[in-house]
C-alpha cells in the first residue's frame, strides 16, 4: 500500500499574526513612574524578541499597579504578558493572562480587543478552534465598533487561519481575501505579506498548488523588499511545501533550509521545529533516511519543549514514516500510537457544527499505522 502523507506536515502552517498583542502606551497621571518604566523596559525587551526578560519587567509592573489598584493598567500589562507567552508557545499561560486581562478591561474597548485577540490565539494554539472563532468574532465586532480598519483586517486574517484549520476552505479564503483587500486599501505592506502568505497556504491546502505558488512568490518578493525576515521565513517554508508537492525536491529543500536558517536567526522556535521536520521529509523522499531521521528527532525534541500538541503529533507521524521506510517498525508503531493519543485529546475541540470526524483528522496516521502493523 502506498502511503499518502499528510499535507500539513509539509509546512503549510499559516502565519500567526502578533500585532494585536501589544501596543505602546504612556502612563496615566498619578501612576508611579517606576511602574511605567518597568512596563516600557518590557516593551523594549519584547521588541528585541527577549521574551523572558520582557516577562520579568512586566511582572514587576503588574505588582506595582496592583499596589496602587490601577485596574486599567493592570489589564494592559496582563495583555502584554499574554503576548509574551504566545511568542514562547506557552498557550495555557497565555490563555490565563488574557482571561485575567478581560476581567479588568470592560470599559476600555482597545485594550479589550487586544486581550481578546491574544485569547483567540491561545485557544487556537491549544486546539480550541471553535472557541477561537467565537473569540475572534468578538474581537472583530469591537474593531468595527471603534472604526479600526487595521485591527479588523488583522482579525479577518486570524479568522481565516482557524477556518483553514477546520477545513472550511471557502470561508478561510474569503477571510484572507478580505484581509488582503484591507491591507492594500491601508497601504500596509507588512500586513499584505501576511495576507498573501495565508491566502497561499489555504489555497494550497484546498488543492490549487499553482495559484498558491503565485501568492507565495508575491508575498516573498514584498517581504524581501521591506526587509521582513519573519515574513520571508514563513513564506519560504510554505513555498518549499508547494515545490515539494510538485516533486521538485531540490527547490523544496533549498526553500526549507532558507526558512530554517531565518527561523534560527530570529529565535523563532515553532517555525524552526516545522522547518526541521520539513527538511526531514525532503530527505526521506530523497531516500537519505539517516539524515531524515536526524532532522525529525531534532524537530520532535523542540516541539516537545514547546509543548505544542498538534506539532508534536505531526512530527511523530513524519518520524514514524521514515522509521517505517528504514524498517524500524517497533519504534515507528510507538510514535504513531502516541500521535493518535495526542490527536484524540484534541478531537473534542475540533468536532462540532463542522462535522470533522476522528477519521478525517487522523486518517493518514491511521493509514501509516496500518502499514507498520
PyMOL commands that set and color helices and strands:
alter all, ss='L'
color gray80, all
select helices_A, chain A and resi 7-10+33-47+51-67+71-87+91-102+109-125+129-145+149-165+169-185+189-205+209-226+229-245+249-265+269-285+289-306+309-325+329-347+358-372
alter helices_A, ss='H'
color red, helices_A
deselect
rebuild
show_as cartoon
